[in-house]
Amino acid sequence: MTTVMITGCSSGFGLETARHFLDHGWSVVATMRTPDETLLPASDRLRLLQMDVTDPDSIVRAVQAAGPIDALVNNAGIGWLSAFEATPEETIRKIFETNTFGTFEMIRAVLPQMRARRAGVIVNVSSSVTLKPLPLLQVYTASKAAVNAYTECLALELAPFGIRTRLVLPGQAPSTRFVSNARALMADASETPADYVPFTQQVMDALMANAGKEPTRTEDVVHAIWRAVTDPNCPLHLPAGSDAEALAA
């Protein structure tokens, strides 16, 4: 039975991807910082494991507990919108620790077993913001752009071992926690230098106005991840959603 390990399964893309693979007969190892058995349907093909991608020891324990992994989906990540001047250094480090170094450490943990078997698939979930620069997203975009470059190089490095590496690039998906993070930032506007406040508010208002339009549906991203894992002939870059596809065209 084929097994997929998915990070960040407490909500959004990770949760729905886990459900999709279960529905299609896969064995699923769903990881999250605080496991919640009510989120996914009960199944003898499902294992829920506690894991924090910013904690290397946690990663090692989870990978060891998971056993043989045929596919790894690096989905865990955090979003952030803010003027750079208003972004604390500790926040910048947290974003990179989660979005970038968390991905690196997950792959480091599963590569030995995939290399030994000469088989495996690694899918990194990035973002379409890496295709077009946007204001207030400079740190988040940089963390994901690093993942893009890393994945492109890794694809060449791992191909001789029969390991496929792919990138999924979701478009704007207001149904995820990204918008709720933005709302929290708006409540913290006092920390933003006054010169940035009007522009920041304008960007936030535009984001909220688009929140109900769902330019990228969760199922678009799930299907892109599914294709990345199951289709050996799919391209390295898989934009997910009409807005992401337009940027990639």
Backbone bond lengths (Angstrom), bond angles and torsions (degrees), N, CA, C in turn:
res aa  C-N    CA-C-N  psi(-1)  N-CA   C-N-CA  omega(-1)  CA-C   N-CA-C  phi
1 M - - - 1.466 - - 1.527 109.31 -
2 T 1.320 116.42 134.81 1.455 120.66 -179.06 1.523 110.87 -79.19
3 T 1.331 115.40 142.08 1.465 121.54 -175.38 1.514 110.40 -123.38
4 V 1.333 116.17 131.97 1.452 122.22 175.03 1.519 108.68 -116.72
5 M 1.322 116.43 136.14 1.458 122.51 173.73 1.523 107.43 -107.72
6 I 1.335 116.36 128.09 1.464 122.14 -175.47 1.520 108.85 -125.26
7 T 1.316 116.91 128.52 1.461 120.03 178.04 1.528 110.05 -94.59
8 G 1.323 115.18 155.05 1.463 120.45 177.06 1.508 113.70 67.62
9 C 1.332 117.06 51.59 1.470 121.47 -174.28 1.526 113.98 -95.73
10 S 1.314 118.27 11.96 1.465 119.05 -177.84 1.523 112.75 -77.32
11 S 1.336 118.15 -16.13 1.465 120.83 -179.58 1.520 109.38 -166.84
12 G 1.324 115.52 175.96 1.456 122.49 169.42 1.512 116.00 56.39
13 F 1.336 114.88 -137.69 1.460 120.52 -174.22 1.528 112.14 -59.76
14 G 1.318 117.57 -41.88 1.459 120.31 -177.54 1.512 112.32 -63.50
15 L 1.316 116.49 -45.33 1.464 121.04 -179.58 1.520 110.93 -62.50
16 E 1.329 116.94 -47.96 1.463 119.71 -177.76 1.531 112.02 -70.52
17 T 1.328 117.41 -30.71 1.467 119.78 176.21 1.528 110.05 -66.98
18 A 1.325 116.81 -40.88 1.473 120.25 177.21 1.522 110.33 -60.24
19 R 1.319 117.25 -44.88 1.475 120.90 178.14 1.523 111.28 -60.55
20 H 1.337 116.35 -41.74 1.463 120.48 -178.02 1.527 111.25 -63.64
21 F 1.321 117.34 -44.95 1.459 119.93 -179.63 1.534 110.83 -67.29
22 L 1.318 117.30 -37.19 1.465 119.65 175.52 1.524 110.48 -61.94
23 D 1.330 116.49 -44.26 1.467 121.01 -179.67 1.520 111.84 -61.16
24 H 1.329 116.63 -25.10 1.466 121.00 -177.68 1.528 112.42 -102.01
25 G 1.318 116.93 18.52 1.454 120.91 169.22 1.514 116.75 86.57
26 W 1.326 117.22 7.36 1.459 119.70 179.34 1.522 110.84 -81.61
27 S 1.326 114.97 156.04 1.452 121.40 166.11 1.533 106.84 -84.00
28 V 1.340 116.48 129.31 1.463 120.91 -173.47 1.526 110.52 -119.54
29 V 1.323 115.64 128.25 1.463 122.04 169.76 1.522 106.14 -105.87
30 A 1.326 116.11 105.19 1.462 122.03 -177.30 1.523 109.10 -100.31
31 T 1.324 116.67 124.38 1.457 119.81 -177.22 1.521 110.42 -113.59
32 M 1.323 114.78 149.03 1.459 122.19 176.46 1.512 108.32 -162.78
33 R 1.318 116.52 161.57 1.462 119.73 -177.78 1.528 111.83 -67.11
34 T 1.336 116.27 -36.54 1.466 120.51 178.42 1.516 108.25 -128.41
35 P 1.324 119.02 96.69 1.467 121.36 -177.26 1.527 112.60 -58.24
36 D 1.319 115.30 137.61 1.465 122.41 179.43 1.525 107.73 -134.63
37 E 1.322 116.42 107.51 1.463 121.19 -175.09 1.524 113.42 -68.83
38 T 1.327 117.29 -12.61 1.467 119.85 -179.57 1.523 112.58 -81.29
39 L 1.322 117.79 -11.59 1.460 120.27 -174.20 1.523 113.10 -76.86
40 L 1.319 116.84 -32.88 1.461 121.51 -175.35 1.518 110.34 -121.12
41 P 1.335 117.77 151.47 1.461 120.25 -179.23 1.520 111.86 -65.51
42 A 1.308 116.07 143.46 1.464 120.33 177.84 1.528 109.46 -62.55
43 S 1.323 115.56 133.85 1.456 120.08 -178.86 1.517 108.91 -160.92
44 D 1.357 115.61 144.35 1.463 118.21 175.95 1.526 110.93 -76.20
45 R 1.338 116.66 -2.54 1.468 121.01 175.92 1.531 112.06 -100.73
46 L 1.333 116.98 6.36 1.459 121.21 -178.56 1.519 111.55 -114.22
47 R 1.334 115.35 131.15 1.460 120.80 169.33 1.524 108.73 -124.02
48 L 1.308 115.21 129.53 1.460 121.77 177.76 1.521 107.66 -102.95
49 L 1.337 116.61 121.16 1.455 120.09 -177.63 1.527 110.96 -122.85
50 Q 1.317 115.59 140.53 1.464 120.94 175.07 1.522 108.18 -77.12
51 M 1.335 115.22 130.30 1.454 118.87 177.68 1.518 109.87 -161.09
52 D 1.327 115.35 140.70 1.452 122.94 175.16 1.517 106.90 -120.69
53 V 1.335 117.63 117.92 1.463 119.92 -173.96 1.524 112.40 -68.72
54 T 1.334 118.20 -10.05 1.462 120.14 175.71 1.526 112.11 -90.99
55 D 1.326 116.57 2.30 1.465 122.05 -178.99 1.532 108.98 -119.13
56 P 1.336 118.92 99.76 1.467 121.25 -177.34 1.525 113.61 -55.13
57 D 1.328 118.43 -37.64 1.467 120.61 178.98 1.521 110.58 -64.35
58 S 1.335 116.11 -39.28 1.458 120.93 177.60 1.527 110.59 -62.39
59 I 1.315 116.46 -39.91 1.465 121.49 178.94 1.522 110.53 -63.40
60 V 1.319 116.90 -48.19 1.465 121.05 -179.28 1.517 110.91 -59.48
61 R 1.334 117.08 -44.71 1.468 120.11 179.64 1.526 111.49 -61.28
62 A 1.325 116.59 -43.41 1.465 120.21 -177.69 1.526 111.48 -66.98
63 V 1.322 117.18 -42.54 1.465 120.47 -179.64 1.524 110.40 -65.95
64 Q 1.317 117.12 -39.73 1.465 119.85 176.96 1.522 111.12 -63.90
65 A 1.334 116.64 -40.36 1.465 120.53 -179.98 1.522 111.79 -69.69
66 A 1.334 116.62 -28.44 1.468 120.47 -176.67 1.517 112.55 -72.08
67 G 1.327 117.54 -28.79 1.458 119.55 -176.36 1.521 110.64 77.92
68 P 1.339 118.38 -157.26 1.469 121.23 -177.83 1.527 111.71 -59.23
69 I 1.325 116.69 129.38 1.463 123.02 -178.85 1.524 108.49 -118.30
70 D 1.329 116.01 120.32 1.459 120.57 179.47 1.520 112.53 -85.05
71 A 1.331 115.96 -32.79 1.463 120.91 -179.00 1.517 109.35 -141.97
72 L 1.319 115.79 139.41 1.462 122.48 176.35 1.518 108.28 -118.60
73 V 1.332 116.47 128.08 1.466 121.84 175.78 1.525 107.90 -114.17
74 N 1.330 116.09 109.77 1.459 121.39 178.35 1.530 108.57 -88.31
75 N 1.318 115.31 95.36 1.451 121.63 -176.47 1.524 113.12 -108.90
76 A 1.335 117.82 -25.79 1.464 120.78 -175.16 1.529 110.56 -57.41
77 G 1.318 115.90 134.77 1.457 119.74 179.15 1.514 110.69 -172.84
78 I 1.326 115.79 164.52 1.458 121.47 176.62 1.517 109.46 -129.09
79 G 1.340 115.39 145.71 1.455 121.32 178.45 1.521 110.94 -104.13
80 W 1.320 114.61 163.57 1.468 119.06 -178.26 1.523 108.78 -162.28
81 L 1.325 115.71 130.94 1.464 121.35 174.03 1.516 108.18 -124.24
82 S 1.316 116.48 123.62 1.459 120.01 179.39 1.515 109.52 -173.07
83 A 1.318 115.87 151.26 1.462 119.24 168.20 1.528 108.20 -59.46
84 F 1.309 116.63 141.70 1.462 119.09 -176.33 1.520 111.44 -59.26
85 E 1.344 116.64 -39.78 1.464 119.76 -179.63 1.523 112.50 -60.87
86 A 1.345 116.09 -24.66 1.465 120.48 -176.95 1.520 112.15 -96.71
87 T 1.329 116.97 5.95 1.465 120.50 -178.00 1.522 109.74 -99.15
88 P 1.325 118.12 112.43 1.472 120.38 -178.63 1.527 111.47 -63.43
89 E 1.313 115.80 150.76 1.465 120.55 179.20 1.524 110.95 -58.32
90 E 1.331 117.84 -38.63 1.461 119.91 -178.83 1.525 111.07 -65.06
91 T 1.337 117.16 -31.27 1.463 120.68 176.46 1.519 110.65 -70.39
92 I 1.317 117.04 -42.48 1.470 120.71 177.24 1.523 110.50 -58.10
93 R 1.323 116.14 -45.11 1.462 120.07 -179.84 1.531 111.16 -65.08
94 K 1.336 116.65 -38.52 1.467 119.96 179.33 1.523 110.94 -63.97
95 I 1.331 116.87 -41.32 1.463 120.93 179.50 1.527 110.31 -62.11
96 F 1.332 116.86 -46.40 1.468 119.76 179.94 1.529 111.30 -69.48
97 E 1.325 117.78 -36.98 1.465 120.41 178.31 1.528 110.37 -60.81
98 T 1.326 116.92 -37.58 1.470 120.53 -178.51 1.521 111.48 -82.48
99 N 1.325 116.69 -57.54 1.460 121.09 -170.79 1.528 113.52 -74.01
100 T 1.318 116.94 -35.61 1.465 120.96 -173.47 1.523 112.13 -104.59
101 F 1.322 116.62 -63.33 1.458 119.30 -175.94 1.529 111.89 -69.36
102 G 1.341 117.57 -29.60 1.460 119.71 174.79 1.516 111.24 -61.57
103 T 1.336 116.28 -41.20 1.471 121.14 175.83 1.518 111.14 -63.39
104 F 1.336 116.15 -44.46 1.469 119.80 179.22 1.535 111.22 -58.09
105 E 1.330 115.90 -46.37 1.464 119.87 -175.12 1.524 111.74 -69.24
106 M 1.332 116.97 -35.85 1.471 119.25 176.67 1.529 110.24 -61.24
107 I 1.312 116.19 -44.61 1.462 119.88 -178.53 1.525 110.57 -68.04
108 R 1.320 116.68 -39.98 1.459 119.77 177.55 1.535 110.68 -57.56
109 A 1.333 116.00 -36.62 1.464 120.38 -176.45 1.528 113.22 -73.47
110 V 1.344 118.24 -32.43 1.473 119.76 -176.06 1.524 113.24 -96.09
111 L 1.333 117.55 -17.36 1.468 119.15 -174.47 1.522 114.57 -59.68
112 P 1.334 119.91 -41.97 1.467 117.34 -177.96 1.519 113.79 -56.27
113 Q 1.337 117.69 -43.19 1.468 118.84 -178.96 1.522 111.47 -70.86
114 M 1.340 118.21 -37.59 1.467 120.07 178.30 1.525 110.59 -66.75
115 R 1.324 115.53 -42.04 1.463 119.49 179.98 1.526 110.79 -64.15
116 A 1.335 117.20 -38.99 1.462 120.95 179.45 1.522 111.20 -63.60
117 R 1.337 116.25 -35.85 1.468 120.51 -179.65 1.523 112.64 -86.47
118 R 1.354 115.97 -10.22 1.457 121.21 -175.33 1.530 110.90 57.13
119 A 1.333 115.87 41.74 1.467 120.50 -179.56 1.523 108.98 -164.91
120 G 1.331 114.71 150.49 1.456 119.87 176.35 1.522 111.08 152.24
121 V 1.318 115.35 160.98 1.459 121.53 177.87 1.522 108.07 -132.37
122 I 1.321 116.22 134.75 1.464 122.15 175.74 1.523 107.75 -122.55
123 V 1.317 116.31 123.88 1.467 122.04 179.46 1.524 108.65 -118.53
124 N 1.308 116.61 121.69 1.460 121.95 177.10 1.521 109.63 -105.96
125 V 1.321 116.06 124.39 1.462 120.91 179.10 1.521 107.91 -88.86
126 S 1.320 116.15 114.84 1.459 121.92 -179.26 1.527 108.79 -107.10
127 S 1.326 118.09 -131.62 1.459 121.00 -178.61 1.515 110.36 -161.80
128 S 1.332 116.09 148.74 1.463 120.55 177.49 1.525 112.00 -71.19
129 V 1.336 118.36 -12.71 1.475 118.55 177.45 1.514 111.08 -65.81
130 T 1.330 117.40 -16.59 1.465 119.94 175.82 1.522 111.43 -74.20
131 L 1.342 117.27 -12.27 1.462 121.33 179.99 1.520 112.50 -92.34
132 K 1.339 117.05 -19.50 1.460 121.48 -178.89 1.518 108.79 -149.64
133 P 1.333 118.14 121.68 1.470 119.62 -177.80 1.520 112.18 -66.33
134 L 1.329 115.58 139.94 1.458 122.53 178.26 1.526 108.89 -132.04
135 P 1.318 118.19 149.87 1.465 120.34 179.85 1.521 111.57 -70.84
136 L 1.314 116.10 153.79 1.465 125.26 174.72 1.523 113.59 71.21
137 L 1.330 117.12 3.36 1.469 121.11 -176.92 1.528 111.53 -118.53
138 Q 1.326 116.70 20.65 1.467 119.83 -170.33 1.526 113.29 -63.34
139 V 1.323 118.72 -41.28 1.464 120.73 -178.00 1.529 110.31 -73.99
140 Y 1.328 116.56 -45.95 1.468 120.56 177.40 1.532 110.49 -58.19
141 T 1.341 116.40 -46.37 1.464 120.56 -179.02 1.522 110.90 -62.28
142 A 1.325 116.65 -42.38 1.464 119.82 179.17 1.525 111.16 -61.86
143 S 1.334 117.08 -39.54 1.469 119.92 -179.42 1.520 111.22 -65.64
144 K 1.330 117.00 -35.69 1.461 120.72 179.61 1.530 112.08 -81.00
145 A 1.330 116.86 -34.42 1.467 119.74 177.24 1.527 110.52 -63.03
146 A 1.319 116.27 -35.30 1.470 119.59 175.90 1.523 110.73 -62.90
147 V 1.325 116.71 -39.62 1.466 120.89 177.44 1.530 110.37 -63.73
148 N 1.332 116.65 -39.77 1.463 120.04 178.79 1.528 111.12 -59.02
149 A 1.340 116.45 -52.63 1.462 120.53 -177.55 1.526 111.21 -62.68
150 Y 1.314 115.51 -41.34 1.474 121.76 178.36 1.528 110.12 -59.86
151 T 1.337 116.66 -45.83 1.470 120.91 -177.63 1.513 111.50 -65.24
152 E 1.329 116.79 -40.41 1.455 120.60 179.62 1.533 111.30 -62.16
153 C 1.319 115.90 -42.28 1.469 119.75 177.57 1.529 111.06 -68.38
154 L 1.328 115.77 -42.33 1.457 120.53 -176.99 1.529 111.32 -64.68
155 A 1.322 116.72 -33.26 1.460 120.07 178.93 1.520 110.77 -58.75
156 L 1.322 116.51 -40.26 1.464 120.98 178.55 1.522 111.15 -71.82
157 E 1.314 115.89 -38.36 1.463 122.25 -176.49 1.522 112.36 -68.75
158 L 1.348 116.64 -34.69 1.462 120.67 -173.12 1.525 113.85 -97.70
159 A 1.316 117.04 -13.95 1.467 119.88 -178.88 1.535 113.04 -55.05
160 P 1.342 119.89 -39.62 1.476 118.87 179.10 1.524 113.80 -62.24
161 F 1.339 117.38 -17.77 1.464 120.73 179.70 1.524 112.26 -98.62
162 G 1.333 117.07 9.31 1.457 120.09 179.16 1.514 113.68 75.55
163 I 1.322 117.64 17.35 1.466 121.82 -179.31 1.523 108.64 -102.54
164 R 1.325 116.65 123.50 1.465 122.27 178.84 1.523 109.80 -93.91
165 T 1.316 116.19 139.72 1.462 122.64 179.71 1.521 108.56 -128.05
166 R 1.338 116.81 129.67 1.462 121.52 -174.78 1.529 111.18 -135.52
167 L 1.338 115.44 156.66 1.463 123.41 177.19 1.515 109.88 -117.36
168 V 1.331 117.30 129.62 1.463 122.29 171.42 1.519 107.45 -108.36
169 L 1.334 116.21 128.94 1.470 122.51 -174.14 1.526 110.04 -117.74
170 P 1.339 117.93 87.29 1.468 119.92 179.48 1.519 111.86 -67.41
171 G 1.334 114.67 147.05 1.458 119.60 170.55 1.511 109.98 -82.23
172 Q 1.333 116.13 -165.86 1.453 120.69 -179.35 1.527 109.45 -65.35
173 A 1.309 116.42 126.88 1.472 121.69 -177.47 1.516 109.18 -131.42
174 P 1.341 118.24 84.40 1.460 120.82 -175.40 1.515 114.77 -62.71
175 S 1.324 118.26 -15.00 1.461 119.64 -179.06 1.528 111.85 -73.74
176 T 1.343 117.23 -13.87 1.458 118.93 179.33 1.521 109.72 -83.19
177 R 1.339 116.17 -178.00 1.454 120.09 -176.60 1.518 113.54 -75.00
178 F 1.338 117.09 -2.10 1.455 119.45 -178.19 1.532 110.74 -58.61
179 V 1.337 116.89 -42.99 1.458 120.49 -178.57 1.521 111.42 -67.66
180 S 1.333 116.95 -39.14 1.459 118.36 178.36 1.520 110.91 -64.50
181 N 1.345 117.09 -34.14 1.463 119.95 173.74 1.525 110.84 -62.20
182 A 1.342 115.59 -39.44 1.459 119.61 179.45 1.526 110.94 -64.47
183 R 1.331 116.13 -40.00 1.462 119.33 178.57 1.527 110.98 -62.20
184 A 1.322 116.29 -39.72 1.458 119.82 178.56 1.526 110.30 -62.55
185 L 1.332 115.93 -37.22 1.456 119.59 178.32 1.518 111.82 -65.74
186 M 1.326 116.92 -38.29 1.452 120.53 179.44 1.525 110.45 -60.79
187 A 1.320 116.63 -36.29 1.458 120.61 178.58 1.521 111.14 -68.82
188 D 1.328 116.01 -16.82 1.461 121.85 -177.40 1.528 111.53 -105.18
189 A 1.338 116.22 20.83 1.461 120.53 -172.34 1.519 112.92 -60.88
190 S 1.326 117.43 -18.97 1.461 120.29 -179.46 1.522 111.61 -62.98
191 E 1.348 117.36 -21.65 1.455 120.45 -179.77 1.525 112.61 -83.37
192 T 1.332 117.25 -8.91 1.455 121.39 -179.67 1.522 109.99 -88.20
193 P 1.355 118.35 130.81 1.466 119.71 176.38 1.523 111.28 -52.02
194 A 1.306 116.87 140.71 1.463 122.37 -172.50 1.523 112.68 -54.11
195 D 1.340 117.62 -35.30 1.464 120.24 -178.56 1.520 112.84 -60.53
196 Y 1.334 116.86 -27.55 1.461 120.52 -177.26 1.531 113.37 -88.48
197 V 1.318 118.26 -16.66 1.463 121.23 -169.21 1.525 113.52 -58.86
198 P 1.353 120.53 -48.85 1.472 118.75 -178.95 1.529 113.08 -59.81
199 F 1.347 115.88 -44.15 1.459 119.43 -179.44 1.522 111.16 -67.78
200 T 1.333 116.15 -41.81 1.462 120.02 178.72 1.519 110.29 -60.32
201 Q 1.329 117.05 -43.76 1.460 120.62 179.36 1.518 111.21 -63.20
202 Q 1.333 116.83 -38.24 1.462 121.39 179.16 1.536 110.68 -62.69
203 V 1.329 116.35 -44.50 1.468 120.52 179.32 1.521 110.55 -65.33
204 M 1.333 116.58 -43.45 1.460 120.35 179.24 1.521 110.99 -61.82
205 D 1.337 116.58 -42.49 1.470 120.34 179.74 1.523 110.79 -61.70
206 A 1.340 116.46 -41.08 1.464 120.27 178.59 1.521 110.94 -64.25
207 L 1.333 116.27 -39.75 1.460 120.82 178.70 1.522 110.59 -63.27
208 M 1.329 117.12 -45.34 1.450 120.77 -179.81 1.527 111.05 -66.07
209 A 1.329 116.88 -35.98 1.462 120.25 179.32 1.518 111.37 -64.40
210 N 1.340 116.33 -31.76 1.465 120.75 179.89 1.526 112.86 -85.68
211 A 1.352 116.32 -8.60 1.461 119.87 -172.46 1.519 112.51 -60.25
212 G 1.325 117.37 -32.57 1.465 119.32 -178.59 1.512 113.85 -88.26
213 K 1.320 117.82 -6.26 1.461 120.90 -175.35 1.526 112.86 -85.85
214 E 1.350 116.47 -21.12 1.458 121.40 177.89 1.523 113.22 48.78
215 P 1.357 118.33 61.22 1.461 119.11 178.18 1.526 113.12 -59.52
216 T 1.320 117.50 -29.67 1.465 121.41 173.67 1.519 108.40 -122.36
217 R 1.306 116.27 120.27 1.459 120.44 178.99 1.529 109.84 -84.76
218 T 1.318 114.97 149.95 1.466 119.10 178.25 1.521 110.91 -56.39
219 E 1.330 116.26 -38.39 1.471 118.64 -179.12 1.528 112.37 -65.37
220 D 1.347 117.44 -27.76 1.467 119.99 175.31 1.534 110.26 -60.48
221 V 1.321 115.00 -43.55 1.463 120.06 -178.18 1.521 110.50 -71.04
222 V 1.327 116.66 -42.00 1.463 120.79 178.89 1.529 110.43 -59.58
223 H 1.322 116.87 -44.25 1.465 119.85 -179.15 1.528 111.34 -66.91
224 A 1.339 116.87 -34.75 1.468 119.48 177.16 1.526 110.43 -66.59
225 I 1.320 117.05 -41.09 1.469 120.62 177.68 1.530 109.81 -64.43
226 W 1.322 116.77 -43.88 1.467 121.35 178.76 1.533 110.49 -58.50
227 R 1.323 116.18 -44.72 1.461 119.57 179.91 1.530 110.36 -65.54
228 A 1.332 116.91 -41.60 1.463 120.66 -179.86 1.521 111.33 -58.88
229 V 1.333 116.40 -36.77 1.460 120.85 -178.46 1.524 111.65 -79.55
230 T 1.322 117.75 -40.69 1.473 120.93 -167.80 1.519 114.87 -99.29
231 D 1.333 118.27 -17.30 1.464 120.67 -176.42 1.537 109.53 -107.01
232 P 1.320 117.60 103.48 1.477 119.93 -177.42 1.519 113.04 -67.00
233 N 1.333 117.15 -13.82 1.462 120.74 -177.82 1.525 113.40 -101.59
234 C 1.330 117.22 5.20 1.461 118.95 -178.61 1.529 109.82 -72.58
235 P 1.335 117.70 157.50 1.467 119.99 -179.28 1.524 111.99 -70.15
236 L 1.327 115.63 165.78 1.463 121.05 178.85 1.518 111.19 -64.31
237 H 1.341 117.08 -40.81 1.460 122.24 -178.56 1.522 109.91 -103.17
238 L 1.334 116.30 126.85 1.465 121.04 -179.91 1.528 109.46 -124.95
239 P 1.354 117.88 93.67 1.465 119.55 173.66 1.529 109.57 -64.50
240 A 1.332 116.32 142.84 1.461 121.07 -177.46 1.516 109.33 -125.10
241 G 1.343 116.29 114.19 1.455 121.54 -178.06 1.519 110.37 107.87
242 S 1.318 116.22 150.61 1.475 120.30 -174.83 1.518 111.72 -63.16
243 D 1.329 118.41 -35.77 1.462 119.58 -179.27 1.534 110.70 -69.90
244 A 1.324 116.91 -39.11 1.466 119.75 177.07 1.516 111.18 -67.18
245 E 1.335 116.85 -39.17 1.461 120.61 179.76 1.527 110.69 -64.96
246 A 1.354 116.48 -36.35 1.464 119.82 179.17 1.529 110.51 -66.98
247 L 1.319 117.62 -38.61 1.456 121.06 178.87 1.526 111.24 -66.85
248 A 1.331 115.84 -35.84 1.466 120.42 -176.71 1.529 112.99 -79.65
249 A 1.330 116.21 -16.11 1.468 119.95 -175.62 1.528 111.69 -66.97
